[in-house]
């Protein structure tokens, strides 16, 4: 999956550069678009992917757990790593979206709670590591929102109300 995402962004960069060539010549010695060393700027990276996998220690399947961790935590880590040079060049910022379940556990949602807690810690660590380059990283942790996210997982209305 990572390779396909990377390939997509490389193609997007090529298309962007062809559609909008730079209008100002770069100073002598500065890499220009098309050069091997050219790094575009990225001002803001917003990561809001999320998947809810219901289940407790007895019922969640390891594959379901891995999917939850991949989407909610690992993908954000890999995307941050991929774009960090662009963020550093722009002194940009990272905004990750988490949820109340990162800090307030809920029975029957162990994988989701773990993944969002991991995302929050990754955000804190990234903020510390990238601060020296002027890059900021923050995590927005929302409370329960009455959306179809919970209903799509097959949770009963009673369970959904207990989450709220």
C-alpha positions as CSV (number, residue, x, y, z in Angstrom):
1,X,0.0,0.0,0.0
2,X,2.8,2.5,0.9
3,X,4.4,2.1,-2.5
4,X,1.1,2.9,-4.3
5,X,0.5,6.0,-2.1
6,X,4.1,7.1,-2.8
7,X,3.7,6.5,-6.5
8,X,0.5,8.5,-6.5
9,X,2.1,11.5,-4.8
10,X,5.1,11.4,-7.2
11,X,2.7,11.5,-10.1
12,X,0.8,14.4,-8.5
13,X,4.0,16.3,-8.0
14,X,4.9,15.9,-11.7
15,X,1.5,17.0,-12.9
16,X,1.6,20.0,-10.5
17,X,4.9,21.1,-11.8
18,X,3.9,20.7,-15.4
19,X,0.7,22.7,-14.8
20,X,2.3,25.4,-12.7
21,X,5.9,25.9,-13.6
22,X,7.8,28.2,-11.2
23,X,7.7,31.8,-12.3
24,X,10.9,32.9,-10.4
25,X,14.3,31.6,-11.3
26,X,16.0,29.9,-8.3
27,X,19.2,31.4,-7.0
28,X,22.4,29.8,-8.2
29,X,23.0,26.4,-6.6
30,X,19.3,26.0,-5.5
31,X,17.6,22.9,-6.8
32,X,14.9,23.6,-9.3
33,X,11.8,21.6,-10.2
34,X,12.9,18.6,-12.2
35,X,16.2,18.4,-10.4
36,X,16.8,15.2,-8.4
37,X,17.2,17.2,-5.2
38,X,14.2,19.5,-5.6
39,X,11.9,19.3,-2.6
40,X,8.5,21.1,-2.8
41,X,7.0,22.9,0.2
42,X,4.1,21.5,2.1
43,X,2.4,24.1,4.5
44,X,-0.2,21.9,6.2
45,X,-0.6,18.1,6.5
46,X,-4.0,17.1,7.8
47,X,-4.5,13.5,8.7
48,X,-8.1,12.5,9.5
49,X,-8.4,8.9,8.4
50,X,-10.2,6.6,10.8
51,X,-11.8,3.2,11.0
52,X,-13.7,1.8,14.0
53,X,-13.3,-1.9,14.7
54,X,-15.6,-3.1,17.5
55,X,-14.5,-5.9,19.7
56,X,-12.9,-6.7,23.0
57,X,-10.0,-8.9,23.9
58,X,-12.1,-12.1,23.4
59,X,-13.7,-11.2,20.1
60,X,-11.5,-8.9,18.0
61,X,-9.6,-10.9,15.3
62,X,-5.9,-10.1,14.9
63,X,-6.5,-9.2,11.2
64,X,-9.2,-6.7,12.2
65,X,-6.9,-5.3,14.9
66,X,-4.1,-4.8,12.3
67,X,-6.5,-3.0,9.9
68,X,-7.5,-0.6,12.7
69,X,-3.9,0.0,13.7
70,X,-2.9,0.5,10.0
71,X,-5.6,3.0,9.2
72,X,-5.7,5.0,12.5
73,X,-2.0,5.0,13.4
74,X,0.5,3.4,11.1
75,X,-0.7,5.3,8.0
76,X,-0.2,8.7,9.8
77,X,3.3,7.7,10.8
78,X,4.2,6.7,7.2
79,X,2.7,9.8,5.7
80,X,4.4,12.0,8.2
81,X,7.8,10.4,7.4
82,X,7.1,10.7,3.7
83,X,6.3,14.4,3.8
84,X,8.6,15.6,6.6
85,X,11.2,17.1,4.2
86,X,8.5,19.1,2.5
87,X,7.1,20.3,5.9
88,X,10.5,21.3,7.1
89,X,11.2,23.3,3.9
90,X,7.9,25.2,4.5
91,X,8.1,25.3,8.3
92,X,4.7,23.8,8.0
93,X,2.3,22.2,10.5
94,X,0.8,18.8,11.0
95,X,-2.8,18.3,12.2
96,X,-3.8,14.8,13.2
97,X,-7.4,14.0,14.2
98,X,-7.9,11.7,17.1
99,X,-10.8,11.1,19.4
100,X,-11.9,11.0,23.0
101,X,-11.3,7.2,23.0
102,X,-7.5,7.8,23.0
103,X,-7.6,8.9,26.6
104,X,-11.0,7.5,27.8
105,X,-11.2,3.8,27.2
106,X,-14.5,2.2,26.1
107,X,-15.3,-1.5,26.6
108,X,-15.7,-3.3,23.2
109,X,-13.4,-0.8,21.4
110,X,-9.9,-1.9,22.4
111,X,-8.3,-1.7,18.9
112,X,-9.7,1.7,18.2
113,X,-8.7,3.1,21.6
114,X,-5.2,1.7,21.2
115,X,-4.7,3.1,17.7
116,X,-5.9,6.6,18.6
117,X,-3.7,6.7,21.7
118,X,-0.8,5.7,19.5
119,X,-1.7,8.5,17.1
120,X,-1.7,11.0,19.9
121,X,1.7,9.9,21.2
122,X,3.1,9.9,17.6
123,X,1.9,13.5,17.3
124,X,3.6,14.5,20.6
125,X,6.8,12.8,19.6
126,X,6.7,14.4,16.1
127,X,6.2,17.8,17.6
128,X,9.3,17.4,19.8
129,X,11.4,16.0,16.9
130,X,10.3,18.6,14.3
131,X,10.2,21.7,16.5
132,X,13.8,22.5,15.8
133,X,12.9,22.9,12.1
134,X,10.0,25.1,12.8
135,X,7.4,22.4,12.1
136,X,4.5,22.2,14.5
137,X,2.4,19.1,15.2
138,X,-1.0,19.1,16.9
139,X,-3.7,16.6,17.6
140,X,-7.4,17.5,17.7
141,X,-9.3,15.1,19.9
142,X,-13.0,15.3,19.4
143,X,-15.7,14.1,21.7
144,X,-18.4,11.7,20.6
145,X,-20.1,12.9,17.4
146,X,-23.5,11.4,16.4
147,X,-22.4,10.1,13.0
148,X,-22.9,6.8,11.1
149,X,-19.3,5.7,12.0
150,X,-20.6,3.7,15.0
151,X,-23.7,2.4,13.2
152,X,-21.7,1.1,10.2
153,X,-19.8,-1.2,12.5
154,X,-23.0,-3.0,13.5
155,X,-23.1,-1.8,17.1
156,X,-26.5,-1.8,18.7
157,X,-28.2,1.5,19.4
158,X,-27.9,0.8,23.1
159,X,-24.1,0.4,22.8
160,X,-23.9,3.5,20.7
161,X,-25.7,5.4,23.4
162,X,-23.3,4.1,26.0
163,X,-20.4,5.5,24.0
164,X,-21.9,9.0,23.9
